[in-house]
Amino acid sequence: MPDWGQVLTEIQKENAIGPSDRIRWKYLKKLFKTTKRNVIAYYSGWLQKPNISGTSINDNDMNAFMTTIHELDKTKGLDLLLHTPGGDLAATESIVEYLRKIFGTNIRMFVPHLAMSAGTMIACSGKEIVMGKHSSLGPIDPQFNGLSAEGVLEEFRTAKKEITEDSTTISAWQIILNKYHPTFIGDCQKAIKWSYELAEGWLGTGMFKDEADPKPVVAKILKVLTSHEKTGSHARHISIDKCQEMGLKVVVLEDIDNDLQDLILTVHHSYMNTFSTTRAVKIIENHKGRAMVNADIGK
């Protein structure tokens, strides 16, 4: 009997398959034939549809990865194409751990444009990251409803210092700090620790697993990626030059085979066009055409 993914595939075949689907599948298949490695594209349409829900990383994405990985030849490794704003940390942890159980650390991350926040964490879990001169990663400091966890702690420390030095500032700070619920400071501390430990573990056991002592380079990388003070904003774009400077193992897309470079960018453009011309808001699919597509059905 067919599994969940096979049922989905049957449904998709029964529905009218649009030209954008055929174009994406055409170039994903061509990419597989070029690299001889499994290909999964994990793409979000948040840039084209910024006010639509469902574009960020969430637990439902696990169903898509289970579907797209089913029946792949696991010995061929994985090339994961990432374009995402980030999302839920728990979902990110589950996805990375699942991918590693299937492919070990034989996972190469391609960032044709943007992999922000938790997307950066996924990128850092691979053996290397392939980025173009136009590509960017982002800070991985945790956020709570748009608030930086580290920023909250900085504000709390500032309040404590100023109140200690001048008790007349209590009333002013009370108004500011009242916006936080009683356990919020502790939640921020735990989230920061969780994010740091995940990234530290993935870098140490993946990208830098062959280093005699990976701790110094991993610490240098995380000093930048996890610091709200250094990056200034969670939306900060970290260029390929800065990624290399901090110590990440980054391959320059423009320096590899020209045909592969063109193919990666063509795949990227096919997704951007799909999001612009259809209701799709997130697509996770492999080179065999097995996919899960989330769409904005509107009212």
N, C-alpha and C positions, 0 to 999 in steps of 0.2 A: 504494500500500500504506500502511496506517496506521503512524504513528510510535509511539514508546514511549508517549507520553501517550495517544494514541488507543486503543492496546491496553489500557492501564490503564482508560480510560473504559469500554470494552466489558466488561471484567471486572467493573467496579463496577456496571454496569447489569444484568449477569447475576445478581449477588448481590442479596440483599434490601436495598433502600435503606431505612434506618430513618427514622423521623419527624424525628429531630434533624438529619439531612442535609437533608431537605426544608425545614425551618425556616431553617437557615443559608443555603441557596441562595436562598430566598425573599427574605430581607432583604439579602443581598449584591446581588441583582439590583435590588432597590428602591433601594439605595444608588447603584448605577451610573446608574439612571434619574434620580436626584435630582441627582447631581454632573456627569453626562455625562463622567465620567473613568473609566478602567480601575480596577478594584478588585482587590487581592490581599490576602487575610488570611494573616498569618504568625503562627500561634498555637501556643503550647506549654501542655501541661497539667501543668507542674511543680508548681504550687500544690496541685492535687488529687492528684497522684501523685509526691510528692517523692523517693521511693526507687526510681523506675523510670528505667532508662536510655533514651536516645533523645530526651529532651526539650530538650536544648541545641542550639545552632547547630553543624552539622557539614557535611562535604562532600557528604553525600547530599542535602542540601537543594537543591543546585544542580539535580538532576534535577527536583525539584518546581517550581522557578522556570522551568526550560525548558518544562515542561509547561503551567504556568499562563499563561505569556506567549505561547506559540504561538497564532497566529491572532488575537491582539488587534490592535486598531487603534492602532499605536504613536503616532499623532499626538495621541491623546487624553490623553497623559500617564499618570501612575500615582498612585493613592492607596494607600499601603501601610499596612495596619493591623498594628501590632506588639504582641505580648504574648509576651515571651521572657526567660529568665534570663540570656541570653548564651551564650557557648560558645567554640569554636575561632577563634582570630584569623585563621589562614590561610583558613578557610572564609568568615569574615566579609569579608575582603578580596576574595575571588573573587566573592561574591554582590554586593557593592556595585559592583565594577567591571563585572560583567555587566549589572546594572540600568542603570547609566549608559550603557553601550554601546547599550542599547535605547531608553531614554527620555531620555538626556542628564541634565540637572539638573531636568527637569520632573517631579519626584517630591515629593509631599507626604506627610509621615509623620504618622500618627495613633497616639497612645499612649493608648488608653482606660483603661489601668490601669498596667501596668509594662513598661518596656523597660530591662533592667539590663545592665551590663557591655558586652559586644560588641553587645547590642541597642541600647544608648545610642549606640554608634558608628554603627550603621546609621541611627538616627534623625538623627544629626548630619550625615549625608551628603545629606539632602534639602534642598529649598529653604526649608522651614519645618517646624515641628513643631506639631501640634495636640494639646493636652493639656487634660484636665479638672482641676478643682480638687483632685480625688482622685488624679490621675495622678502618676507619679514616674519619673525616670530614675535612673541610678546611676553610681558611679565607674567609670572605664575603665582603672584601673591593672591590669597583667597579673597573672595568678595561675598558680601551678604547684602542682597537686594541693592546692588550698586555701591555699597559702602566697602571700602578697603579695610580688611581686618587689621592689617598693620597700621593703617591710618587711624583707626579707632584707638588702638593701643598708644600711638604717638600722642593723640589728643588727650587720652587719659593721663599719661605720664606728665604732659605739660600742665594739665589741671592740678595734679597732685603737687608738682613743684611750685607753681604759682600760689596755691592756697597755703602751702607750708611757709612760703616766704612772706605772704601778705594775706591775712585772714579776711580782709575786706573784699577779696575777689570771689569769696564763696558764693555769694548770691548770683553773680554773673555766670560762674561755671555751673551752678546748679541748674540753671535754665538749659544750658547746652547738654549736660550729662543726663538730664531727665528723659531725653529721647531714647536712651538705651534701657532695655529691660534688665532686671537684676543679674541674669546669668550670661549676658551678652559678652562681657569682657572675657569670661572663661571660654565661651564658644569661639571667640576670635583666637585666643591663645592655642586652643586645640586644633583649629583649622590650619593655622600657620605651621604648627608642628607636623600635622598630617601631610600637608602639601610638601613640605621640605623633605620629610623622610621618604615619601614615595619617589620624588625626583632623585634624591640621593641614591636610593636603592637601585632604581632603574639605570641611572648613569653608571653606577659602579659595577653592575652585573651585566651591562649591555655594551654601550659604547666604549667603556674603558676597562672591560673585564680582563684584557690582556696586559694591562699596566701593572708593574710590580707594586706600585702604591698609588691607586687611583684617587685617594682622599684629597690631596692638595688641589688637583685640577678640578675635581667635582665641587669642592668647596669654593673655588674661584668662580666657577660658573654660577653656582647657586647664590653667591654673594650679590650677583647682579640680578638674576632672574627673579629672586624672591624678595628683593628690596624695594618697597614702595618709596623709600627715601631716595634711592639712586635712580629709579626709573621715572618717578614723579607722577605717573599716571598709568592706570591699568591698560589704557588704550595705546600706550607707547609702542611704536613699531621699532623692533630691533632688527637692524639690517644684517645682511650676510657678513659684512666686514666686522661688525660688532660681535656677531656670533663667533666668528673665527678668532677674534681678539680675546674673547673670554675663555676660549679653549675648546669649544664644541667641535666635533669632527664633522666638518661641512665640506661637501663636494660642490664646486661651482658648476651649475648647469651649463653655462656657456663654454666651459672647458672640456666637456665630455663630447662624445660623438655628435656631430651636427645633426644627423638624422634622428638620433634619440632626443636631442634637445627640441627639435621641431615637433616631434611626435608628442612629447610631454605637453608642450604649449598648445598644440592642436586639441589634445584631450581636454585641457583646461578650458579652452575657448568653447568647446562643445557643451560643457556644463554651464558656462556663463550664459550662453545663448539659450539653453534649455530653461534656466531659471527666468530669463527675461521674456520668453515667449510662451511659457506654459504655467500651470498652477503649482508646479513642483516647488517644494521649499527645502527638501533634503533628499539626496540620492546616495545610496550605498549599494554598489554593484561590482561584479567581477568581470573578467575578460570573457567569460562564457555567456554573459547576458543575464545571469541570475541577479536579481535586484530587489530592493525594497525602496519604494518611492513614497515619501510623505508629501501630501499636497494640501494646499489651502482650498477647501471646498467652498469657501465663501458663505454667503447667506442665501 
